Amino acid sequence: MEPGPRGELDGDDRYDGSEMTPTAAVRLDRLPWSEATERLSRDPRLILPVGTCMQHGPHLPLGADALIITRLAEAIAARYEVLLAPTLPFGAASPRDAEYAGTASLSGKTLHRVLNELVSCWEAHGVEELVLMTVHGYGPHLYALATVVSETARIRSVDLHAIDLSAFLRQPHTHEHAGELATALLLHLAPELVRLEAIRDVVIEERKLQKLVAGEEPVPVSGSIGVVGRPSRASAETGRAIFEYLIDHIGSGLFGSGAEGGQDVA
């Protein structure tokens, strides 16, 4: 796949989930420094997706969070013509998740330091507004994003777990991990990465479930397959509907008319 002019992405890298005519997101890492300077002088906004490399059951890839948040950030960046930074593919995972092969986690303190150092670099080059986006709900991960500071830039944090998706899901997504939400989104965005034959529901009684919640999502039971919830309920149609809703809800909240100076989306 060849990059388009000025760092734009062609073909499959373009957002294809909206009824709007798709346009390409402009990627910071595809620009030479001279064009990055010019771009930031015209529009000093930047979106940074923050993913994870961690287990999502036997049916979803380790990079599920990174893939979902990258595609969502690409779509919003394209629609609102905001510069897009490359995804940070690692985040903070729980010790329980770290038991599963392939999971690679940063501590919350390390993630916080990494984000602060990136912000320091970009604010020195003229970034005045930085939007951090994540789909991972582990407490230390969210705290690291929420407490990033800057001397000159406005920092905004978008956490998908704080968005009400009850109109689309039969169980709150804050009560699941690798459940209906993540599975539906990946059935829409990357169905070839979903192992349908490996989907298994893990239903936990409410009282026990509350003890597993760490932040805004539960950690799996030790020795389990790594799932909490009912991924069998997921469908590509639900994933598409949620994806389109999130683009509208998050994008308009951050960059739509009346968003200037308003509250963060989540």
N, C-alpha and C positions, 0 to 999 in steps of 0.2 A: 504494500500500500504506500502510495507516494503522498507526502504532505502537500497541501495546497499552498497558495501564496500567503505570506505573512503568518506562518505558523498554524494555519487553519488545517483541520483534519477532514479528509475526504472519505467517501465510501462508508464502511461499517462503523467508523468512529463518530459519524454524525448521529445526532439524536433523531430517533425515528418513532418515538412513542407519542408525539403530540399531533393533534389535528392541524396545527400550524405548519406552514411550509418550513422544513428544517433548514437551519443555517449552521455553519460550523463554529465551534468554540475556538477562540484564539488561545493557544497554549503558550505559557511563559517559556517553557523549556524548548519550544520549537522556534523561538525568536533569537536572532543575534542581539548582543547587548545594546547596539545602537537603536534597533527597533523597539526594544524593551524600554529604553529611555524615552523615546518619542511617544510610545503608547501610554506610559504612566504619566507623562506630562499632560496628556489630554484627558485621561481618565484614571485616577489614582486608586481604583478599586481592584481587589484581588480576592479570589476564592481559593481556599485550601481544603481539599477533602482529606479526612483522616480516617484510614481504614484499620484493619487488623490482619494478622496472619494467625488464625486460631480455628480450632475445631468447630464445625457446625453439623455434628452428627455424621452418620455414614453416607448420607445422601447429598450433602452440599460440600463445595470446595472450601479449603482453608481460607481462601481469599474472598469469601462471600461478602463480608462487610466492605472491603476495599472495592470490589466490583460494583456493588450497588451504589455506594456513595459517589464513586467516580462517574458513573453514568448519570446520576441525578445532578451532580455538579456540572457536568458537561452540558446537560440540557438547559439548566438555569443560566449558565454563563453564555451560552449561545443566544438564548432568547433575549437577555438583557444586555448583551454585548459587554460583559465583564471579563476581564482577563482571568485565566484559569491556571493555577499553579499545579505542578505534578503532585499526584496523590502521595501522602505519607502512608506507606503500606503496613506500618506497625503501630500498635497501640498497647494499652495496658489490659491484660487478661487476668482472670482469677487463677489462683494456684490450682484449683480444681480443673479448670480448662487446660492448664499447662501439663496435666498428666497425659494428654492425648498427643500422639505422634504428629510432628510438624508444627505444632503451636509454638510460636516465637513471640515472647512478650517483653515489653519494656515495663519497668516499674512506673507508677504514677509520677514519681518525682523526676525520673529520667525523661518521660514524655513531656512533662511540663517544661523542663529545661530545654529540650529540643525545640519545642514550639516557641518559647521565648527567644531563643537564639535566631530562629528563622525570622521571627517578627522584627528583631533588631536589624537584621540584614536588609529586609525589604523596606522598613521605614526609612532607612538611610538613603534608599534609592527613590523615595518619593511616594511610597504607598501610604495612603491616608485612611483607608478603610479595608480591613481584612476580615473575611467571613470564614470561620472554621465550621466544617460540616462533618457530622459523624452519624452512623447508624448503630453504633455499639453502645450498650447501656450500662456497662460495668461502672460502679461508683467511682473508683480512682481514675478511670479513663475520662469520665465526664468532668470530674473535678479539675483535672489537668487542663482541659480545654476552657473551662469556665473561669479559670483564674489566670489566664495569660494576660500580661500587662504590656503596655506600650507607652512611651513618653509622648508620642505625637499622633499615632494612628488610632482610629476607633476599631476596637476588636468586637466582633459579634460571633456568637456561637449558636449553631443550629443543631439540636438534638432531636432526631426523629421520634424518640420515645416520648417526647413531651407533646406530640401532635395527636389529636384525637382521630383514630381511624376506626372507631366502632361501627361506622356505617358500612364498612367493608368486611370486617372480621367477626367471627362468631365467638371469639375469646379475646380479651384484651392482650395486645402484643407485649405489654409489660409483664405478662404472666408466662412468657414462653421464650425459648431459645432454640433456634433452628426449627421454628414451628411454622405456622401458616403464613405469617408475613414474609419472612426471608425466603421461604420456598416459593411462594407465589411470585415475588419480585424476580427471582432467578428463573422461574418458568417462563416469565415474560422476556427478560433481558438476555438470558443465556441458557436456554433449555437444554443445550447439549452438555452442560455441566451438572445437571441434576440427575442423580442416579435413582430413577423411579422405583426400580426393584428393591432398593435399600430403604425406602421410606418406612419408618415405624413411628407410631404415636407413643408418647410416654406421658400418661395422665397422672398427675400427682394431686392428692387431696389438698384442699385449700389451706388448711392449717399448716401442713408440712411445707406447702409451696411458699408461704410467707417467710419461712425460716431460710429458704434458699435464695431469696431476693437480695442482691447486693448492688444497690444503686437503683436502676430502673429496669433490670431484667434478672431472672434467676440464673444461678449457676447449676450445672447438672449434678445429679446424684453421683457420688463416687462409685466407680465401677460400672456405670450405665453406658449406653451408647452415645451419650452426649446431647441428647434431645430433651427438651421440656416443652410439651404442648402437642398439637395435632397437625403435623405437616401434611397428613393425608387429606386435609380439607382444602389444601391450596389448589389454585388453578391459574393458568396463564391469563385468563380473562380478569380475574381479581387482581393479579399483579399489574396488569396494564392500567386498570382503573385507579389503583392506588398510586402508581407512578405518575400518571397524568394529574391526579389531584395534588400530589406533593409538589410538582413543578409549579402549579398555579398558586398553591397556598404559600409555599416558601418564597417563591420568586416575587409574588406581589407584596408579601410582607416585608421583604428586604429592599426591593428595588422598584416596586410599583408606585403609582401616583399616591401621594400622601404618606409614603414610607419614610421619607427623609426626616430624620430626627425622632422617628417613632420608636416603639418598643421592638425588641428582637422577636423573631418568630417563635423561638423555643429556647 
